[in-house]
Amino acid sequence: MQVRPFLICLTLIGAVGISGCSTPAERAASRAEAARALEARFVNACLGYGFKNGSPEYNQCLANERKTYKTMEIAKSAEREANRARRAAAQAIEDAEYNARRAKRQAGIDALFY
């Protein structure tokens, strides 16, 4: 009865594939909700600092919170890119060492037979 496991796997793969899909409108709604939640976090922080809603100090606090968040996101992005570059460099070194060992081994084999 080999057909049953195949059908189960096919069903699972289909379910996972379909559940991962979303329409552009759903993605836009998700991004908008995330932006609203982030803005609410900034508002709550400034109110928590004691600023009165609508005051110049409150508005400056919001601007500072947004700027700090953006700066932190840029720093995180730069760190991720630096990590990618380090991994790529390490992989290049590993590949070069492997190729050097392989060439040395091949040279030894060639010296024996040629």
N, C-alpha and C positions, 0 to 999 in steps of 0.2 A: 504494500500500500504506500508507494512512494509519492503518489499524487497529493495526498492530504498535507504533508509538511510543505510541499511546494505552494499549495493554495493558501496555507496559513501565512507563509512568508510573504507571498504576493499581496495578501490582504493587509498585512501589517505595514508593508512598504507603501502601499497605496494610501493607507490611513495617515501615516506620518507625512507623506508628500502633500496630501490635501490639507492637513492641519497647518502646515508651514506656509501656505499661500495666503496672501491677503491682497485686497484690491488697493489701488493708489489712494482711494478715498479713506480706507481703513488706516493705511499708513499715515496719511495726513492727519487724521483724527488722533492717532496715537501720539504723533509729534506735538500736536497742539495741546493735548492733555499733559504731556511731559513739560511743555513750556509753562502751562498754567501752574502746575505743581511747583516748578522751580521758582516762579515769581511769588507764589504764596510763601515759599520758604524764605525768600528775601524780605517780604513784608513782615512775616512773623519775627524774623531776626531784628529788624529795625524797631518794631513795636516792643519787642522784648528788651531792647536797649533803652527804652523809655521815650523814644521820639513820638511826637503827636502826628497822627495821620494828616498829611497835607502841608506840614510845616516845611520851611526851607531845609532844616536840618534832616528831617525825615527823607525828603527828596534826595539830599546829598548822600544819606545813608544808603538808599536804594541804589544810587549810581555807584557807590563804592562797593556794595555787595555784588552787583553785576560785573563790575570791572575785575574784582578779585576772583570771581568764579571763572570769568573768561581767561584770566591769566593762569589760573590753576589748570584749566583744560588745555591750554597751549603747552604748559609745562609737561602735563601727562602725555600729550601727543608727542612731544619732542623726546621724552623718555622712552616711549614705545618705539619710536623710529630708531633711537640710539641702540636699543636692545636688538632690534631687527638687524641693524648694521653689524653689531658685535657677533650675532649668531651667523650671519653670512660670512664674515671674516673668518670666524672659527671653522666654518664648514670649508671655506676655500683652503685654509691651511691644512685641514685634515685630508682634503682631496689631493693637495699637492704632495703631502707626505706619502699617501697611499700610492700615487702615481710614481713617485721616486722609488719606493720599495719595489713596485712591480717592474719598473725599468731595470733596476739593479738585478732582480731575480732573472729577468729575461736575458740580460747581458751575460749572467753566469751560465745560463742554459745554452746560449749561443756559443759561448767560449768552449763548452764541452763538446758540442756537436759540429762546429764549423771551423 
